[in-house]
C-alpha cells in the first residue's frame, strides 16, 4: 500500500516541523562541546590534504573497534565546506532532527491508513511528530555535533521502515531496504537493530489488519518479506567483509569481563529499565555523563532482584502480547527492546565511562512514535470514551509537551559551551573525575585561570588520580611561564598507566614536556621530544608550530620557516594569521639572539 498524502498532511507536518525548529533554534549559536573541539578543530586531515581517505576507514579519534566510514565522511565534508565553523554544523544536526521528525510523521500517517476519520489521523500525526520532535531525550544528539552518527542511523532506519511498508515491488523493496541497511551499518554499529525493527513494524501493521490469529500473519509476513530478508542478510555479509578489510579483524564482543554472568544480567536489566524511564519521563536525571560502578551488579540484593524481575517481566509480556495476542502494545515493547539491544551492554565491550546515554534511546523513541496510531485501531470500545478518554489523553500529552519544551529551553544553554557542560556534569556527579577533568580543560581553553587554579587545588587536596588533570595543570603552568610547577605536574602524570595506553594523552604529554624544556632553556632537548611527537602524528599542527618555534629559538631560520609553513597550512583558518605573526616574531628574536651570541664570541 502506498502512502497517500494530501494538503492536510503537508500543512500539519510543516507546522510541526516549524514548531520543533523554533524550540531548538538557540542550538545554532552553540560552540563545539566535549571532544568536538578536538575532532573538528584540531584534526588537520579534516581540512587539509587527502589523508581523510585513510581516516574514514580506520583511526578516527584513535578508535580501534569502531568502523563508521559514512559518518566520518560526512564530518569531513562539513568541516571542509564550513571551514570548521560550529554554527553551520549545528544547523546540519538540527536539519537531520527535523527530517527524522518528518519521517516519523510519514510512518505515523502510514500506520493510521485504516482510519476513516481524517480528523483522528491528523490528531495522531500531530501527537506522533511532537512527541518525537520535542522529546528531551534528543537534546543531546541535536546539541552535540559528534552525535550525527546517531541521527543518520535513525534517519536511515526510518527510511528503511518507510520503504519496506510502502514499496509494492518485492525486488525493488528488497534492493532499497538492503542498501539502506548497508549505509546504516557503515554509519554506526547500532544499525544491527535495523532488520529486527523491519520485521516488528511489519508484524504490527499486519496484525492491525487481521483478526484471524498469528498463523495467517506469520504466513503473510514470510511471503512478503523473504526476499528482503535475504537481501538484507547479503548486505550484512558485505558489510562484515568491508569492515574486516578496513580494520584487519572482527572484534569479539563477548571477550573477558570483570563482571560475572549474573552481574552482566543485572547490568542489562538495570540499563533496560533506565531507558524505559528515560522514554516515559526523561526530565529528571539528565546529564552528559552517567558513571555507574558496575561491580555492584555482582551482588544480589532485594532492589536489584526486583529490577531484574521487572525487566524480564516487561520483555516476556511484550513477546507474549505481540505473538499471542497481536497486541500493538506488545509490538511496541518488542520494538523498544530490539532498538535498545546494541546499548544494553549484553556484549562486554566497554563504550565509555558512562553506563548509558540519553541519545541511545533515539531509535526506540522513533519506533514507538511511528506505531502510536496503531493503538487507536486496537483500542476496545468503551462507553463515554469520547467524553472522558480523548480529553484526558489530550490533556496528558499537552502537559507532557509543555514540560518537554521548558526542559529543552533550559538544557540547551548547558550544551552551548564546554564550561557550562562540565559545570552541569560536575553538579550532577560531584565525584566524577571525568567531569573535573573536562571542566579543568574548559577553564584553561577559555583562559579562566583563576577557576582553573581553584579546581587544581581541589584535585590535589582530594588526591584525585587523574593523569590528564595533571597534564592540564602543566599546561596552565606553562601558560604562566612557570616551568617548575609544570615539571611537578608532569612528574605526577608520568607514572600513570593511562599515559601508556592512551595515544592521544601520550602525545599531549610529549608536547607539554617539550614546552617545559623550552622554558627551562633546553631548546635542543625540546626539539627531540617534538620530533618524537610528530612521528606519532605528522599532521598535528600544534606540534609542527612548536617545533618551528623551537628551531627559531636556536637560530635555525631556514628550518623554522619550512616547518612553520607546513604547520600554518594545517591550522584552522582563524588561527593562521596569529600563527604566522608569532612565528615571524620568534624567528626575528632567534636571529637577534644568534647575532648577539656570535658578537660575544668574536669579542672574546
BELVEN-V492574 format. One record per pair of residues at least 6 apart in sequence whose C-alpha atoms are under 7 Angstrom apart, sorted by the first residue. I is the first residue (numbers start at 1). J is the second residue. If there is no record, write none. Layout:
i=I j=J
i=I j=J
//
This chain:
i=1 j=166
i=1 j=168
i=2 j=166
i=2 j=167
i=3 j=110
i=3 j=166
i=13 j=102
i=16 j=126
i=16 j=129
i=16 j=130
i=17 j=98
i=20 j=133
i=20 j=134
i=23 j=405
i=27 j=90
i=27 j=143
i=27 j=412
i=28 j=87
i=28 j=90
i=28 j=91
i=29 j=87
i=30 j=87
i=30 j=416
i=30 j=417
i=31 j=86
i=31 j=416
i=31 j=417
i=32 j=86
i=32 j=417
i=33 j=144
i=33 j=417
i=33 j=418
i=34 j=418
i=36 j=145
i=36 j=146
i=39 j=61
i=40 j=79
i=40 j=84
i=41 j=84
i=41 j=572
i=44 j=539
i=44 j=540
i=44 j=541
i=44 j=570
i=44 j=571
i=45 j=51
i=45 j=52
i=45 j=539
i=46 j=52
i=46 j=76
i=46 j=79
i=46 j=80
i=47 j=79
i=47 j=80
i=48 j=570
i=56 j=69
i=56 j=72
i=56 j=73
i=57 j=67
i=57 j=69
i=57 j=246
i=58 j=67
i=58 j=246
i=58 j=247
i=65 j=251
i=67 j=186
i=67 j=243
i=68 j=186
i=68 j=187
i=68 j=188
i=69 j=186
i=69 j=187
i=70 j=186
i=70 j=187
i=71 j=149
i=71 j=187
i=78 j=89
i=82 j=88
i=83 j=573
i=89 j=145
i=90 j=145
i=93 j=142
i=93 j=145
i=93 j=148
i=94 j=142
i=96 j=151
i=97 j=142
i=97 j=151
i=100 j=155
i=101 j=129
i=101 j=132
i=101 j=133
i=103 j=158
i=104 j=129
i=104 j=366
i=104 j=369
i=104 j=370
i=105 j=125
i=105 j=128
i=105 j=129
i=107 j=162
i=107 j=370
i=108 j=125
i=108 j=128
i=108 j=370
i=108 j=371
i=108 j=372
i=108 j=373
i=109 j=121
i=109 j=125
i=111 j=205
i=111 j=371
i=111 j=373
i=111 j=374
i=112 j=121
i=112 j=373
i=112 j=374
i=115 j=121
i=124 j=373
i=128 j=369
i=128 j=370
i=128 j=372
i=131 j=369
i=132 j=365
i=132 j=366
i=132 j=369
i=134 j=404
i=134 j=405
i=135 j=404
i=136 j=282
i=136 j=283
i=136 j=404
i=136 j=407
i=136 j=408
i=137 j=282
i=137 j=358
i=137 j=359
i=138 j=359
i=138 j=362
i=139 j=408
i=140 j=358
i=140 j=359
i=141 j=147
i=141 j=148
i=141 j=151
i=141 j=359
i=143 j=415
i=149 j=187
i=149 j=188
i=153 j=184
i=153 j=187
i=153 j=188
i=153 j=191
i=154 j=363
i=156 j=180
i=156 j=184
i=157 j=194
i=160 j=177
i=160 j=180
i=161 j=198
i=163 j=173
i=163 j=177
i=164 j=173
i=164 j=177
i=165 j=202
i=167 j=173
i=170 j=227
i=173 j=228
i=174 j=227
i=174 j=228
i=174 j=231
i=175 j=231
i=177 j=228
i=177 j=232
i=178 j=231
i=178 j=232
i=178 j=235
i=181 j=194
i=181 j=232
i=182 j=235
i=182 j=236
i=182 j=239
i=184 j=191
i=185 j=191
i=190 j=342
i=193 j=338
i=193 j=339
i=193 j=341
i=196 j=338
i=197 j=335
i=197 j=338
i=200 j=331
i=200 j=335
i=203 j=221
i=204 j=328
i=204 j=331
i=206 j=217
i=207 j=217
i=207 j=326
i=208 j=374
i=208 j=377
i=214 j=323
i=214 j=324
i=244 j=250
i=253 j=347
i=253 j=348
i=253 j=349
i=254 j=347
i=254 j=348
i=255 j=348
i=257 j=348
i=259 j=295
i=259 j=298
i=260 j=298
i=262 j=298
i=263 j=297
i=263 j=298
i=266 j=297
i=266 j=308
i=267 j=297
i=268 j=344
i=268 j=345
i=268 j=346
i=269 j=307
i=269 j=308
i=269 j=311
i=270 j=307
i=271 j=344
i=271 j=356
i=272 j=311
i=272 j=344
i=273 j=311
i=275 j=361
i=279 j=365
i=283 j=407
i=287 j=425
i=287 j=428
i=288 j=425
i=289 j=354
i=289 j=425
i=290 j=354
i=290 j=355
i=290 j=356
i=291 j=353
i=291 j=354
i=291 j=355
i=292 j=354
i=292 j=355
i=315 j=333
i=315 j=334
i=318 j=330
i=318 j=331
i=318 j=333
i=318 j=334
i=319 j=330
i=319 j=334
i=321 j=327
i=321 j=330
i=322 j=328
i=322 j=330
i=322 j=331
i=328 j=374
i=328 j=375
i=332 j=368
i=335 j=364
i=335 j=367
i=336 j=364
i=336 j=367
i=339 j=363
i=339 j=364
i=340 j=361
i=340 j=364
i=343 j=360
i=414 j=420
i=414 j=421
i=414 j=424
i=415 j=421
i=418 j=442
i=419 j=439
i=419 j=442
i=419 j=443
i=422 j=435
i=422 j=438
i=422 j=439
i=423 j=439
i=425 j=435
i=426 j=432
i=426 j=435
i=426 j=436
i=437 j=468
i=437 j=469
i=440 j=452
i=440 j=455
i=441 j=472
i=443 j=449
i=443 j=451
i=443 j=452
i=444 j=452
i=444 j=476
i=456 j=473
i=467 j=493
i=467 j=496
i=470 j=489
i=470 j=490
i=470 j=492
i=470 j=493
i=471 j=489
i=471 j=490
i=471 j=493
i=471 j=509
i=473 j=489
i=474 j=485
i=474 j=486
i=474 j=489
i=474 j=490
i=475 j=512
i=477 j=483
i=477 j=485
i=477 j=486
i=478 j=486
i=478 j=516
i=483 j=516
i=483 j=519
i=483 j=520
i=486 j=516
i=499 j=505
i=499 j=506
i=500 j=506
i=507 j=533
i=510 j=529
i=510 j=530
i=510 j=533
i=511 j=530
i=511 j=533
i=511 j=543
i=514 j=526
i=514 j=529
i=514 j=530
i=515 j=526
i=517 j=523
i=517 j=525
i=517 j=526
i=518 j=526
i=523 j=550
i=523 j=554
i=527 j=547
i=527 j=550
i=530 j=543
i=530 j=547
i=534 j=540
i=534 j=543
i=541 j=567
i=541 j=568
i=541 j=570
i=541 j=571
i=544 j=563
i=544 j=564
i=544 j=567
i=545 j=564
i=545 j=567
i=548 j=560
i=548 j=561
i=548 j=563
i=548 j=564
i=549 j=560
i=549 j=583
i=549 j=586
i=551 j=559
i=551 j=560
i=552 j=560
i=552 j=586
i=552 j=587
i=552 j=590
i=553 j=586
i=553 j=587
i=553 j=590
i=554 j=590
i=555 j=590
i=555 j=591
i=555 j=594
i=557 j=587
i=568 j=576
i=568 j=579
i=568 j=580
//
